[in-house]
Amino acid sequence: MTPHSSSAAKAETFRNLHAAVHAPLVLVNVWDAASARMVEEAGATAVATSSSAVSWSLGYRDGDHLPRGLAMEALGRIVAVTSVPVTADVETGYGRSDDELRNTILAVLKAGAVGINLEDSAGEPLTDAAEQARRIALVRRTADDAGIALFINARTDTYLSGKFPDTAYEETLRRSEAYLAAGANGVFVPGVVDLHVLHELSRHIAAPLNALAGLGAPSPLELHDAGVRRVSIGGNTAKAAYATVARVATEIMGDGNWSALAGSRSHEQMDALFGSGPTGAGHERVRR
């Protein structure tokens, strides 16, 4: 199977995963090859990157600070070691110009990913809806011209930003309609886990609805019953992992207690994640 045909098949698979009748597509977001392999090993049907987690792992703050090249290198390494579809969080596109956005999408496709999250959070209070729709249309054309049915998950920060305290619901529907008309395939509304609100949003948004979940949120099945078709946890995976690093370091450098290492994976288990060995960003795995 050629790289193009492989991506095309994964794109179709990924799109179909949003239509499961009895459960949502659950995405435990990752940031590097090891976290991606662990999530796949746990039974994930798809892998999603977290822009915040990728940024932290490479020494940058979240929020459009990570250079595109570093983000795409990380993405390529993730795709290279996984067999399931991969969707990339590209923040606001790693650049504001049309050429920059187009180059980001081409890099995503070259890496082998078949989906993206694209945010409307770059403006004040948010990017103008018409301008964001125009950018989504550009992404759609770029992917279609490349022959890949890229799943565009249009993220709107109407709730998360807190900039629409009285009109977030109406603003979400208005933006969702514009983004879908421009070529988006799904709508991501972080910042709301109220089941009633999600149910109403799902009833009026003619595409799979993505919710951001974590501690205190309803379960994936409860979210699915409310109409949510995709559940992701964003940077929470990395926060949990880095909390473990902090706890281990604090205990060992404090009273020299090794108990924080209990339950660690063995060296052999970690090596087994890469049994066929990645050859580098964007390349197929080869046997050592």
C-alpha positions as CSV (number, residue, x, y, z in Angstrom):
1,M,0.0,0.0,0.0
2,T,1.4,3.4,-1.0
3,P,1.7,6.2,1.6
4,H,-1.2,8.0,-0.2
5,S,-3.5,5.0,-0.2
6,S,-2.7,4.3,3.4
7,S,-3.6,7.9,4.4
8,A,-6.8,7.7,2.3
9,A,-7.8,4.5,4.0
10,K,-7.1,5.9,7.4
11,A,-9.0,9.1,6.6
12,E,-12.1,7.0,5.8
13,T,-11.7,4.9,8.9
14,F,-11.3,8.0,11.1
15,R,-14.4,9.7,9.7
16,N,-16.4,6.5,10.3
17,L,-15.2,6.4,13.9
18,H,-17.4,9.5,14.6
19,A,-20.5,7.6,13.7
20,A,-20.5,4.8,16.3
21,V,-24.0,4.1,17.5
22,H,-23.3,2.9,21.1
23,A,-20.2,4.8,22.2
24,P,-18.2,8.0,21.3
25,L,-14.8,8.2,19.7
26,V,-12.6,8.6,22.8
27,L,-9.2,10.3,22.3
28,V,-6.6,10.2,25.0
29,N,-4.4,13.0,23.7
30,V,-0.6,12.3,23.2
31,W,2.5,14.4,22.6
32,D,5.3,12.0,21.6
33,A,6.0,8.6,20.1
34,A,6.0,6.8,23.5
35,S,2.7,8.3,24.7
36,A,1.2,7.5,21.3
37,R,2.2,3.9,21.4
38,M,1.0,3.5,25.0
39,V,-2.4,4.9,24.0
40,E,-2.6,2.6,21.0
41,E,-1.5,-0.3,23.1
42,A,-4.4,0.4,25.5
43,G,-6.8,-0.1,22.7
44,A,-7.3,3.3,21.1
45,T,-8.9,3.2,17.6
46,A,-7.3,6.6,16.8
47,V,-4.7,8.9,18.3
48,A,-4.9,12.7,18.7
49,T,-2.1,15.1,19.6
50,S,-2.4,17.8,22.2
51,S,-0.9,21.1,21.2
52,S,-0.3,22.1,24.8
53,A,1.4,18.8,25.6
54,V,3.6,18.9,22.5
55,S,4.5,22.5,23.3
56,W,5.5,21.7,26.9
57,S,7.5,18.6,25.9
58,L,9.6,20.8,23.6
59,G,10.1,23.7,26.0
60,Y,7.3,26.1,24.8
61,R,4.2,27.6,26.4
62,D,0.9,26.7,24.9
63,G,-0.9,29.1,22.6
64,D,0.8,29.5,19.2
65,H,4.4,29.7,20.6
66,L,5.6,26.4,19.1
67,P,7.3,26.7,15.7
68,R,5.6,24.7,13.0
69,G,8.7,22.7,12.2
70,L,9.0,21.3,15.7
71,A,5.3,20.5,15.8
72,M,5.4,18.7,12.5
73,E,8.5,16.7,13.5
74,A,6.7,15.5,16.6
75,L,3.7,14.7,14.6
76,G,5.7,12.7,12.1
77,R,7.3,10.6,14.8
78,I,3.9,9.9,16.3
79,V,2.5,8.8,12.9
80,A,5.6,6.7,12.2
81,V,5.1,4.5,15.2
82,T,1.3,4.0,15.2
83,S,-1.0,2.0,13.0
84,V,-4.2,3.8,13.7
85,P,-5.4,7.1,12.3
86,V,-3.8,10.2,13.8
87,T,-5.3,13.7,14.1
88,A,-3.2,16.7,14.8
89,D,-4.0,19.7,17.0
90,V,-2.5,22.6,14.9
91,E,-3.8,25.4,17.2
92,T,-4.7,28.3,14.9
93,G,-2.6,27.0,12.0
94,Y,0.9,27.9,13.0
95,G,0.7,31.2,11.0
96,R,-1.9,33.8,10.1
97,S,-1.2,34.2,6.4
98,D,-2.8,31.9,3.8
99,D,0.5,30.6,2.7
100,E,1.5,29.7,6.3
101,L,-1.8,27.9,6.9
102,R,-1.5,26.1,3.5
103,N,2.0,25.0,4.4
104,T,0.9,23.7,7.8
105,I,-1.8,21.6,6.1
106,L,0.6,20.2,3.6
107,A,3.0,19.3,6.4
108,V,0.2,17.6,8.3
109,L,-0.6,15.5,5.2
110,K,3.0,14.7,4.5
111,A,3.4,13.5,8.1
112,G,0.5,11.1,7.4
113,A,-2.1,12.5,9.8
114,V,-5.7,12.5,8.5
115,G,-7.4,15.0,10.8
116,I,-6.8,18.4,12.4
117,N,-8.2,20.6,15.1
118,L,-8.2,24.3,14.0
119,E,-9.0,27.0,16.6
120,D,-10.8,30.3,16.2
121,S,-9.1,31.7,19.3
122,A,-6.5,34.0,17.6
123,G,-8.6,37.2,17.5
124,E,-10.3,39.3,20.2
125,P,-12.6,38.2,21.5
126,L,-12.3,35.4,18.8
127,T,-11.3,35.4,15.2
128,D,-14.2,36.9,13.1
129,A,-16.5,34.0,12.1
130,A,-16.4,34.9,8.4
131,E,-12.6,35.0,8.4
132,Q,-12.3,31.7,10.3
133,A,-14.8,30.2,7.8
134,R,-12.6,31.4,4.9
135,R,-9.5,29.8,6.5
136,I,-11.4,26.5,6.9
137,A,-12.4,26.7,3.3
138,L,-8.7,27.2,2.4
139,V,-7.8,24.1,4.5
140,R,-10.6,22.1,2.7
141,R,-9.3,23.0,-0.7
142,T,-5.7,22.3,0.2
143,A,-6.5,18.8,1.5
144,D,-8.9,18.0,-1.3
145,D,-6.3,19.1,-3.9
146,A,-3.9,16.7,-2.2
147,G,-6.4,13.9,-2.5
148,I,-6.9,13.3,1.2
149,A,-10.3,13.6,2.9
150,L,-8.9,15.4,5.9
151,F,-11.2,15.5,8.9
152,I,-11.4,19.2,9.9
153,N,-12.5,19.5,13.5
154,A,-13.5,23.2,13.8
155,R,-12.8,24.3,17.4
156,T,-14.7,27.3,18.7
157,D,-13.7,28.8,22.0
158,T,-17.1,30.5,22.6
159,Y,-17.4,28.8,26.0
160,L,-13.8,28.3,27.0
161,S,-12.8,31.9,26.4
162,G,-15.5,33.3,28.7
163,K,-15.9,36.1,26.3
164,F,-19.6,35.4,25.6
165,P,-21.1,35.0,29.2
166,D,-24.6,35.6,28.0
167,T,-24.6,34.5,24.4
168,A,-22.1,31.5,24.2
169,Y,-24.8,29.1,23.1
170,E,-26.1,31.3,20.3
171,E,-22.6,32.3,19.2
172,T,-21.6,28.6,19.1
173,L,-24.4,27.7,16.8
174,R,-23.7,30.7,14.6
175,R,-20.1,29.8,14.2
176,S,-20.7,26.1,13.8
177,E,-23.1,26.8,10.9
178,A,-20.5,29.0,9.2
179,Y,-17.6,26.6,9.8
180,L,-19.5,23.5,8.5
181,A,-20.7,25.4,5.4
182,A,-17.0,26.2,4.7
183,G,-16.0,22.5,4.8
184,A,-15.5,21.5,8.4
185,N,-16.5,17.9,9.3
186,G,-16.9,18.3,13.0
187,V,-17.3,20.9,15.7
188,F,-15.2,21.0,18.9
189,V,-16.6,23.1,21.8
190,P,-14.3,22.9,24.8
191,G,-15.3,24.5,28.1
192,V,-18.7,23.0,28.4
193,V,-19.6,19.6,30.0
194,D,-23.2,20.3,31.0
195,L,-25.2,17.5,29.5
196,H,-28.2,19.6,28.9
197,V,-26.2,22.2,27.0
198,L,-24.4,19.6,25.0
199,H,-27.6,17.8,24.1
200,E,-29.1,21.1,22.8
201,L,-25.9,21.8,20.8
202,S,-25.8,18.3,19.3
203,R,-29.5,18.7,18.2
204,H,-28.7,21.9,16.3
205,I,-25.2,21.2,15.0
206,A,-25.3,19.0,11.8
207,A,-22.0,17.3,12.4
208,P,-20.2,15.2,15.1
209,L,-19.9,17.2,18.3
210,N,-16.6,17.0,20.2
211,A,-16.4,17.7,24.0
212,L,-13.3,18.2,26.1
213,A,-13.5,16.1,29.3
214,G,-11.5,15.5,32.4
215,L,-11.9,15.2,36.2
216,G,-15.5,16.0,37.2
217,A,-16.9,15.6,33.7
218,P,-19.6,13.1,32.8
219,S,-18.4,9.7,31.6
220,P,-17.9,9.1,27.9
221,L,-21.2,7.1,27.7
222,E,-23.1,9.9,29.4
223,L,-21.6,12.4,27.0
224,H,-22.6,10.1,24.1
225,D,-26.2,9.9,25.4
226,A,-26.2,13.7,25.3
227,G,-25.3,13.7,21.6
228,V,-21.5,14.0,21.9
229,R,-19.7,11.8,19.3
230,R,-16.1,12.6,20.1
231,V,-14.5,13.0,23.6
232,S,-11.0,14.2,24.1
233,I,-9.0,15.1,27.1
234,G,-6.5,17.6,25.7
235,G,-3.4,18.3,27.8
236,N,-4.7,16.3,30.8
237,T,-2.8,13.2,29.8
238,A,0.5,15.1,29.9
239,K,-0.4,16.9,33.1
240,A,-1.0,13.5,34.8
241,A,2.3,12.2,33.4
242,Y,4.3,15.2,34.5
243,A,2.7,15.1,37.9
244,T,4.2,11.7,38.2
245,V,7.6,13.0,37.3
246,A,7.3,15.7,39.9
247,R,6.1,13.3,42.6
248,V,9.0,10.9,41.9
249,A,11.6,13.7,41.9
250,T,10.2,15.2,45.1
251,E,10.1,11.9,47.0
252,I,13.5,10.7,45.9
253,M,15.3,14.1,46.5
254,G,13.3,14.6,49.7
255,D,13.5,11.6,52.0
256,G,15.0,9.2,49.5
257,N,11.8,7.2,49.3
258,W,11.8,4.9,46.2
259,S,8.1,4.0,46.6
260,A,7.0,6.5,43.9
261,L,8.7,4.2,41.4
262,A,6.3,1.3,42.3
263,G,4.2,0.2,39.3
264,S,6.7,1.5,36.7
265,R,6.9,-0.2,33.4
266,S,9.9,-2.4,32.8
267,H,12.8,-1.4,30.5
268,E,11.7,-4.4,28.3
269,Q,8.1,-3.2,28.2
270,M,9.2,0.3,27.1
271,D,11.5,-1.1,24.4
272,A,8.7,-3.4,23.2
273,L,6.6,-0.3,22.3
274,F,9.0,0.1,19.4
275,G,9.7,-3.5,18.5
276,S,10.1,-2.6,14.8
277,G,11.9,0.7,15.4
278,P,11.0,4.1,14.1
279,T,13.3,5.4,11.4
280,G,12.5,9.1,12.1
281,A,9.7,11.6,11.6
282,G,7.3,10.7,8.8
283,H,9.0,7.4,7.8
284,E,7.6,3.9,8.0
285,R,8.8,1.6,10.7
286,V,11.4,-1.0,9.8
287,R,12.6,-4.1,11.5
288,R,15.9,-3.9,13.3
